[in-house]
């Protein structure tokens, strides 16, 4: 079994051609290091996702981790949820991520039942859900398809159920966008990334990760029907919203 705990050097060497970013085996091997050094506040979001799930999970309901990658949010929820009859359904379309997620879950002692699926989250029917997590996942969905995905989540949530939506955001104001982007670059440099790594990864993500503004997220969530919206976490150009049905 691989340790999957290597240091992220995916973009450390000059590349003649930079292809679109993919969550393949190379990324899976270093993903914990990559996400920790790239997303400010990631560990806080994960740990508090477990706490929110503990508060809102209902007996005999489903909790979804859509775009689960290696299952960090799934593990956080499984450690906190105490309600009887809960099932956590973790979904990702990257086979390398799903395989490692299953390994990690098998190594742990999960109280709720956990099901890991390799599938596109847009093909998953949300049913009898009390908690749904979209952790830095919506930004990888085609912008024109985002409202439909959220509508399906809303329809499958029980009354009082929650969506935890964590995203990288952009800004309508150019000066604010520049300030936050520069802070994010400084954060990555402080975590050991070189200018080359930052530049090459940005190019690889350019056509894959398309961020919205906070206002776009809020408007879309309101349009699909969510009655309550809270920005419960914000750091630089990363936010997490709590939407309640």
BELNORJO-V875801 format. One record per backbone hydrogen bond with DSSP energy under -1.0 kcal/mol. NH is the residue of the N-H (numbers start at 0). CO is the residue of the C=O. E is the energy in kcal/mol with one decimal. If there is no record, write none. Layout:
((NH | CO | E) (NH | CO | E))
This chain:
((5 | 28 | -1.3) (11 | 8 | -1.3) (20 | 203 | -2.6) (23 | 21 | -1.9) (27 | 23 | -2.7) (28 | 24 | -1.9) (33 | 29 | -2.5) (34 | 30 | -2.9) (35 | 31 | -1.7) (36 | 32 | -2.0) (38 | 34 | -2.2) (41 | 38 | -1.7) (44 | 40 | -2.4) (45 | 41 | -2.4) (46 | 42 | -2.4) (47 | 43 | -2.5) (48 | 44 | -1.7) (49 | 45 | -1.5) (50 | 46 | -1.3) (51 | 47 | -2.7) (52 | 48 | -2.4) (53 | 49 | -2.0) (54 | 50 | -1.6) (55 | 51 | -2.1) (56 | 52 | -2.5) (59 | 83 | -2.3) (60 | 57 | -1.0) (61 | 127 | -2.9) (62 | 86 | -2.9) (63 | 130 | -2.5) (64 | 88 | -2.5) (65 | 132 | -2.7) (66 | 90 | -2.5) (67 | 90 | -2.3) (70 | 67 | -2.8) (74 | 70 | -2.8) (75 | 71 | -2.2) (76 | 72 | -2.5) (77 | 73 | -2.7) (78 | 74 | -1.6) (80 | 76 | -2.8) (85 | 82 | -1.0) (86 | 60 | -1.9) (87 | 112 | -3.2) (88 | 62 | -3.1) (89 | 114 | -3.1) (90 | 64 | -2.7) (91 | 116 | -1.9) (97 | 93 | -2.4) (98 | 94 | -2.6) (99 | 95 | -1.6) (100 | 96 | -2.6) (101 | 97 | -2.4) (102 | 98 | -1.7) (103 | 99 | -2.5) (104 | 100 | -2.3) (105 | 101 | -2.2) (106 | 102 | -1.4) (112 | 85 | -1.2) (114 | 87 | -3.1) (116 | 89 | -3.4) (118 | 91 | -1.2) (122 | 119 | -2.0) (123 | 120 | -1.2) (128 | 155 | -2.5) (129 | 61 | -2.2) (130 | 61 | -1.1) (131 | 161 | -2.0) (132 | 63 | -2.7) (133 | 163 | -3.0) (135 | 165 | -2.8) (139 | 136 | -2.0) (140 | 137 | -1.8) (144 | 141 | -2.2) (145 | 142 | -1.1) (148 | 144 | -1.8) (149 | 145 | -2.3) (150 | 146 | -2.4) (151 | 147 | -2.0) (152 | 148 | -1.8) (153 | 149 | -2.8) (154 | 150 | -2.5) (155 | 151 | -1.5) (157 | 128 | -3.4) (160 | 157 | -2.7) (161 | 129 | -2.3) (162 | 242 | -2.7) (163 | 131 | -2.9) (164 | 240 | -2.3) (165 | 133 | -2.5) (166 | 238 | -2.6) (168 | 236 | -2.6) (169 | 211 | -1.9) (176 | 172 | -2.5) (177 | 173 | -2.4) (178 | 174 | -2.3) (179 | 175 | -2.5) (180 | 176 | -2.4) (181 | 177 | -2.5) (182 | 178 | -2.1) (183 | 179 | -2.2) (184 | 180 | -2.3) (185 | 181 | -2.3) (186 | 182 | -2.2) (187 | 183 | -2.2) (188 | 184 | -2.5) (189 | 185 | -2.4) (190 | 186 | -1.0) (191 | 188 | -2.0) (192 | 187 | -2.3) (197 | 193 | -2.4) (198 | 194 | -2.5) (199 | 195 | -2.8) (200 | 196 | -2.3) (201 | 197 | -2.0) (202 | 198 | -2.0) (203 | 199 | -2.0) (204 | 200 | -2.0) (207 | 204 | -1.6) (208 | 204 | -2.9) (209 | 138 | -2.3) (216 | 212 | -2.0) (217 | 213 | -2.5) (218 | 214 | -2.5) (219 | 215 | -2.3) (220 | 216 | -2.4) (221 | 217 | -2.2) (222 | 218 | -2.2) (223 | 219 | -1.7) (225 | 220 | -1.9) (226 | 243 | -1.4) (227 | 243 | -1.4) (229 | 241 | -2.0) (231 | 229 | -1.1) (231 | 239 | -1.3) (232 | 239 | -1.4) (234 | 237 | -2.7) (237 | 234 | -1.4) (238 | 166 | -2.6) (239 | 232 | -2.3) (240 | 164 | -3.0) (241 | 229 | -3.0) (242 | 162 | -2.7) (243 | 227 | -2.3) (244 | 160 | -2.7))
